[in-house]
Amino acid sequence: MSSSSQVLSSQVWPAGISRGADGVVRVRDHDLRDLAGQFGTPVYVLDEVDFRARLTAWRDAFDQASGGTARVFYAGKAFLCTEVARWLRDAGVGLDVCTGGELEVAVRAGLDMSQVLMHGNNKSPAELAAAVGHGVGAIVVDSFEEIVRLAAIAEAAQVVQPVLVRVTVGVEAHTHEYIATAHEDQKFGFSLTGGLAMEAVRRILRLPALRLLGLHSHIGSQIFTTSGFEVAAHRITELLAQVSRELDATCEVVDLGGGMGIAYTELDAPQELQVVADRLLEIVRDECHAQGVPVPTVWVEPGRAIAGPPTMTVYEVGTVKPVELEDGTTRRYISVDGGMSDNIRPSLYGADYTCALVSRFSDAEDVSSRVVGKHCETGDVVVRSAMLPGDLTPGDLVAVAATGAYGRSMASNYNHVPRPPVVAVSEGTARVIVRRETVDDLLALDVT
């Protein structure tokens, strides 16, 4: 094949992907043309074997790094459905939820609720009551109002609710500003500045219906180095020492959040998982020894790193339109049958993706292309800059890699477009785990 776009990098695409001599791409030996024909397009195709293997790998890496004390909670916001929640149970991985809806998925899946962690900067009284009622393992408190609200709910339920304090550590993660979450000027957590985090701890310790379990920090998403975690751990352990010294209290847990990046293109270079686990545990141990405080149990919350790579979105090409640019060059606009309703990230903050022709062989040279969606927005872009075979034509199938994190979970019905299904594939099996929405689904909420 002369078209370099037809080479599928193992760094970017699902582990079970292959391209045959006929140019057709398969996942776990499932022909994508057959999957598109059976389930329609667009369709999220999830390599179940890869997803499950990533859950196990995260669990094992942190077990090895910590001697079996660390805990992994999958961040459900990346992608969550009832079947995925069952995979967590099978793998011995906990679940991090941040809304009542995500909590109900855990309930429906029959999870051990002590293995569920609840986040959110503005949890409603109903959400807090549900979390307490279901016996979630810990609630991450995010405001002074929430401390009072949660204490009253726990007292009424006659339980003592374990909590973590979300601390804003002032770390500028090297990522997009919309997904950097530990700098001072943002909505999450209690700032170290002005002693707000310390005051949150102090108030919790005065409330018998709450039990201070530990501290939480999340510095952002799509991060490729551990340097930001090192700074965050240093500041968190300083707070641990202050709590111990001034309040004679011990924090059992430090939750470092998630945020480790994945490869959306061949230019991305995520670190090897065991290296990340070893380094994060080493950072916490070193900082605690330096501060003279006991080393707490470490929790982490991977989401994108598990859900992202195993899934791709398969589209059908609808139109191919050459556009003359001001510099005299030509760019092809490839319009597909989805777009910003099934993957908002390129439009929201310019996220880059890798795509490929997956339904046939092509010996045509690659041509500068832009893959765009069907929505009535100029910004409806799927892949801003792609090199695709010059003979691409309507009816061809194009796949976009690494869409498992936030593709389906952030999907919308913009322009009244139904959301695509999620099809999980393994050897010999392809099954729907989230069905395609229909127009009837969309109109079911209309009052007539």
C-alpha positions in Angstrom: 0.0 0.0 0.0 1.4 3.4 -0.9 -1.0 5.3 1.3 0.7 5.8 4.7 -2.7 6.6 6.3 -3.5 2.9 6.0 -0.8 1.9 8.5 -2.6 1.5 11.9 -0.3 2.4 14.7 -0.7 0.1 17.8 -0.1 3.2 19.9 -3.3 4.8 18.8 -5.8 2.1 17.7 -7.4 -0.7 19.8 -5.2 -3.7 20.6 -7.4 -6.1 18.6 -7.3 -4.2 15.3 -5.8 -5.6 12.1 -5.9 -4.7 8.4 -6.1 -7.6 5.9 -4.5 -7.9 2.5 -7.9 -6.7 1.1 -7.4 -3.4 3.0 -10.4 -4.1 5.2 -10.0 -3.4 8.9 -11.1 -5.9 11.5 -11.4 -5.8 15.3 -11.0 -9.2 17.0 -11.6 -10.6 13.5 -14.9 -8.7 13.1 -15.0 -7.0 9.6 -15.9 -3.4 10.1 -18.1 -3.5 7.0 -20.1 -6.2 8.6 -20.4 -4.3 11.8 -21.5 -1.2 10.0 -24.0 -3.2 8.0 -25.5 -4.9 11.1 -25.5 -2.0 13.5 -25.5 1.1 11.2 -23.2 4.1 11.3 -22.0 6.0 13.1 -21.2 3.3 15.6 -18.8 3.2 18.5 -16.9 -0.1 18.2 -15.4 -1.1 21.6 -12.7 -3.8 21.9 -14.0 -5.5 25.0 -10.8 -7.6 25.4 -8.7 -4.5 25.3 -10.9 -2.6 27.8 -10.9 -5.4 30.3 -7.2 -5.8 29.9 -6.6 -2.2 30.7 -8.7 -2.5 33.9 -6.6 -5.4 35.0 -3.3 -3.7 34.1 -4.1 -0.6 36.2 -5.1 -2.8 39.1 -2.0 -4.9 38.9 0.4 -2.0 38.3 -0.7 -0.2 41.4 -0.8 -3.4 43.4 2.8 -4.0 42.5 3.9 -0.4 43.1 2.2 -0.3 46.5 2.5 -3.8 47.8 -1.2 -4.3 47.4 -2.5 -1.2 49.4 -3.3 1.2 46.6 -6.8 1.3 45.1 -8.0 2.1 41.6 -11.3 3.7 40.9 -12.4 3.9 37.3 -13.7 7.5 36.5 -17.1 6.8 35.1 -17.4 10.1 33.4 -15.1 8.9 30.7 -17.7 6.3 29.6 -20.2 4.4 31.7 -23.0 2.0 31.1 -24.3 -1.0 33.1 -22.2 -3.5 31.3 -19.0 -1.5 31.8 -19.8 -1.3 35.5 -20.0 -5.1 35.6 -16.5 -5.3 34.0 -15.2 -3.2 36.9 -16.7 -5.6 39.4 -15.1 -8.5 37.5 -11.7 -6.8 37.6 -11.8 -5.7 41.2 -11.7 -2.0 40.3 -13.8 0.6 42.0 -16.0 3.2 40.4 -15.8 7.0 40.7 -19.1 8.7 40.0 -20.0 12.4 40.0 -23.8 12.5 39.6 -26.9 10.8 40.7 -27.3 9.3 37.3 -23.9 7.7 37.3 -24.6 6.4 40.8 -27.7 4.7 39.6 -25.7 2.8 37.0 -23.6 1.4 39.8 -26.8 0.4 41.7 -28.3 -1.2 38.6 -25.1 -3.1 37.9 -25.1 -4.5 41.4 -21.8 -3.1 42.5 -20.5 -3.3 46.0 -21.2 0.3 47.0 -18.3 0.5 49.4 -16.2 0.4 46.2 -17.9 3.5 44.8 -16.5 7.0 45.3 -18.7 10.1 44.7 -17.4 13.4 43.3 -19.1 16.7 42.2 -18.8 20.4 42.9 -22.5 20.9 43.4 -24.1 17.7 44.5 -27.8 18.2 45.2 -29.4 17.1 48.5 -31.1 14.3 46.7 -27.8 13.1 45.2 -26.1 13.2 48.6 -29.0 11.4 50.2 -28.8 8.7 47.6 -25.1 8.3 48.0 -25.4 8.0 51.8 -28.4 5.7 51.5 -26.6 3.4 49.2 -23.6 3.3 51.4 -20.9 4.7 49.0 -17.4 4.2 50.3 -16.5 7.9 50.3 -17.9 11.2 49.2 -15.4 13.9 48.1 -16.6 17.2 49.6 -16.1 20.3 47.6 -17.6 23.3 49.5 -18.4 24.5 53.0 -22.1 24.3 52.2 -21.8 20.7 51.2 -20.1 19.8 54.5 -23.0 21.1 56.4 -25.5 19.6 54.0 -23.9 16.2 54.0 -23.5 16.1 57.8 -27.2 16.7 58.2 -28.1 14.0 55.7 -25.8 11.5 57.3 -27.0 12.3 60.8 -30.6 11.9 59.8 -29.7 8.5 58.3 -27.9 7.6 61.5 -24.6 6.8 59.7 -21.1 8.2 59.8 -20.1 9.1 56.2 -16.5 8.8 55.2 -15.3 11.9 53.2 -12.3 13.1 51.3 -11.5 16.9 51.1 -10.9 18.0 47.5 -7.9 20.3 47.7 -6.9 22.8 45.0 -3.2 22.6 45.0 -2.3 25.4 42.6 -0.6 23.2 40.0 -0.8 24.4 36.4 -1.1 21.1 34.5 0.3 21.1 31.0 -3.0 20.6 29.2 -5.9 22.5 27.8 -7.3 25.1 30.2 -10.7 23.5 30.1 -9.4 20.3 31.5 -6.8 21.7 33.9 -8.4 21.4 37.3 -5.9 22.3 40.1 -5.1 25.9 39.4 -6.6 28.5 41.7 -9.1 30.2 39.4 -11.7 27.4 38.9 -14.7 25.8 40.4 -13.3 22.7 42.1 -12.2 22.1 45.7 -10.8 24.0 48.6 -7.8 26.2 47.9 -4.6 25.9 50.0 -4.4 29.7 49.7 -5.9 31.4 52.7 -6.1 28.2 54.7 -9.5 27.1 53.1 -8.5 23.5 52.8 -7.4 23.4 56.4 -10.6 25.1 57.5 -12.6 22.4 55.6 -10.7 19.7 57.5 -11.3 21.5 60.8 -15.1 21.7 60.2 -15.4 18.1 59.3 -13.5 17.0 62.4 -16.1 18.8 64.5 -19.1 16.9 62.9 -19.7 13.5 64.4 -21.7 12.3 61.3 -18.7 12.7 59.1 -15.4 10.9 59.2 -12.3 12.4 57.6 -10.8 9.7 55.5 -8.3 11.7 53.6 -7.4 14.3 51.0 -8.1 14.5 47.2 -6.3 16.3 44.4 -6.8 16.2 40.7 -4.6 18.3 38.6 -6.2 17.9 35.1 -6.5 15.5 32.2 -4.4 14.3 29.2 -1.1 14.7 31.1 2.0 12.9 29.9 4.5 13.4 32.8 4.4 12.9 36.5 6.0 16.3 37.3 2.7 17.9 38.1 1.8 15.1 40.4 5.1 15.6 42.2 4.3 19.2 43.0 0.7 18.3 44.0 1.9 15.5 46.3 4.4 17.9 48.0 1.6 20.4 48.7 -0.8 17.7 49.8 1.7 16.1 52.3 2.4 19.6 53.7 -1.3 19.8 54.5 -1.2 16.2 55.9 1.6 17.4 58.3 -0.4 20.5 59.2 -3.5 18.4 60.0 -1.4 16.0 62.1 0.5 18.8 64.0 -2.3 21.3 64.6 -5.4 19.1 64.8 -3.9 15.8 66.0 -5.7 14.0 63.2 -4.5 11.4 60.6 -5.5 11.1 57.0 -5.6 7.5 55.9 -5.9 8.2 52.1 -4.4 10.5 49.5 -6.3 10.4 46.2 -4.2 11.7 43.4 -7.1 11.7 40.9 -6.6 10.7 37.3 -5.5 12.5 34.2 -2.8 10.4 32.6 -2.8 11.0 28.8 -3.3 8.6 25.9 -2.2 8.7 22.3 -4.7 10.3 20.0 -2.0 10.6 17.3 1.5 9.2 16.8 3.0 12.4 18.2 1.5 11.7 21.6 3.8 9.7 24.0 2.1 8.4 27.1 4.4 6.9 29.7 4.4 3.2 30.4 1.8 2.3 33.0 4.1 0.5 35.5 6.5 3.5 35.4 3.6 5.8 36.2 2.4 3.7 39.1 5.9 3.2 40.5 6.7 6.9 40.3 3.4 8.1 41.8 3.8 5.8 44.8 7.5 6.8 45.1 6.5 10.5 45.1 4.0 10.0 47.9 6.4 8.0 50.0 9.2 10.4 49.6 7.1 13.5 50.4 5.6 11.8 53.5 9.0 10.8 54.8 10.2 14.4 54.2 7.3 15.8 56.2 7.5 13.1 58.9 4.0 11.8 58.5 2.7 8.2 58.0 2.5 7.2 54.4 -1.3 7.0 53.5 -3.0 4.6 51.2 -3.0 6.0 47.6 -6.0 6.0 45.4 -6.1 6.9 41.7 -8.9 7.5 39.3 -8.0 6.6 35.7 -10.8 7.1 33.1 -9.5 8.1 29.7 -6.5 5.9 30.0 -8.8 2.8 30.3 -11.8 3.8 28.1 -10.2 5.9 25.4 -7.9 3.6 23.3 -10.2 0.5 23.1 -12.9 2.3 21.2 -13.2 3.8 17.7 -16.0 5.5 15.9 -16.9 4.2 12.4 -18.6 6.6 10.0 -19.8 6.4 6.4 -18.6 9.1 4.0 -21.5 11.1 2.5 -19.8 13.8 0.4 -16.3 14.7 -0.8 -15.8 18.4 -1.6 -12.5 20.0 -2.8 -12.0 23.5 -1.4 -9.4 25.9 -2.9 -7.4 27.7 -0.2 -5.9 31.2 -0.4 -2.4 29.9 -0.8 -3.4 28.0 -4.0 -3.5 24.6 -2.4 -6.6 22.4 -2.1 -8.1 20.7 0.9 -10.8 18.0 0.6 -13.7 18.2 3.0 -14.9 14.7 3.8 -18.4 14.8 5.3 -19.5 11.9 7.4 -22.8 10.8 8.9 -22.0 11.9 12.5 -19.9 14.8 14.0 -20.0 17.0 17.0 -23.1 15.2 18.4 -21.0 12.0 18.9 -17.6 13.6 19.5 -17.7 17.2 20.8 -14.0 17.4 21.8 -12.6 18.7 18.5 -15.2 21.5 18.4 -15.0 22.2 22.2 -11.2 22.5 22.6 -9.5 21.6 19.3 -8.7 18.0 20.2 -6.7 16.1 17.6 -7.6 12.6 16.4 -6.3 10.0 14.0 -8.5 8.5 11.2 -8.3 6.0 8.5 -10.1 4.5 5.5 -11.2 1.1 6.9 -13.5 -0.6 4.3 -11.2 -1.3 1.4 -7.7 -1.3 -0.1 -6.4 1.9 -1.7 -3.2 2.5 -3.6 -4.0 6.2 -4.1 -1.6 8.8 -2.7 -2.7 10.5 0.5 -4.4 13.9 0.1 -4.8 16.7 2.7 -8.3 16.3 4.1 -10.6 17.6 6.8 -13.2 15.2 8.2 -16.3 17.1 9.1 -19.8 16.2 10.5 -23.3 16.7 9.2 -24.4 19.4 11.7 -25.3 22.9 10.8 -22.2 24.4 12.3 -18.9 25.5 10.7 -17.1 24.3 13.7 -18.5 20.7 13.3 -15.1 19.2 12.8 -14.2 15.5 13.4 -10.5 15.5 12.4 -9.1 18.9 11.5 -6.0 17.7 9.6 -5.8 14.3 8.1 -4.0 12.6 5.2 -6.4 10.2 3.5 -6.3 8.3 0.2 -7.1 10.5 -2.8 -9.7 8.1 -4.1 -11.9 8.3 -1.0 -15.5 8.3 -2.2 -19.1 8.4 -0.8 -20.0 5.1 0.8 -16.5 4.4 2.1 -16.1 3.8 5.8 -13.8 6.0 7.8 -12.8 5.2 11.4 -11.6 7.6 14.1 -9.4 6.2 16.8 -9.4 6.6 20.6 -13.0 7.9 20.9 -13.9 5.7 23.9 -13.4 8.5 26.5 -15.9 11.2 26.4 -17.2 10.4 22.9 -20.5 8.7 24.0 -20.5 10.2 27.4 -20.5 13.8 26.1 -22.7 13.0 23.1 -25.8 15.2 22.4 -28.8 15.3 20.2 -27.9 18.5 18.5 -30.0 19.0 15.4 -32.2 16.1 16.7 -29.6 13.5 15.7 -29.9 10.2 17.6 -26.8 9.1 19.5 -25.0 6.1 18.1 -24.8 2.6 19.7 -21.9 1.1 21.5 -21.0 -2.3 20.2 -18.6 -4.4 22.3 -16.6 -7.0 20.3 -14.5 -9.9 21.4 -13.5 -13.2 19.7 -16.6 -14.5 18.1 -19.0 -12.0 19.7 -20.3 -8.6 18.8 -23.1 -7.2 21.0 -24.8 -3.9 21.7 -24.1 -2.7 25.2 -25.7 0.7 24.6 -28.4 0.7 21.9 -28.8 3.4 19.2 -31.3 6.1 20.0 -34.3 6.5 17.7 -36.4 9.4 16.6 -39.1 8.0 18.9 -36.6 8.3 21.8 -36.0 11.9 20.9 -39.7 12.8 20.6 -40.7 10.9 23.8 -40.0 13.9 26.0 -42.1 16.3 23.8 -45.4 17.2 25.4 -48.2 16.9 22.8 
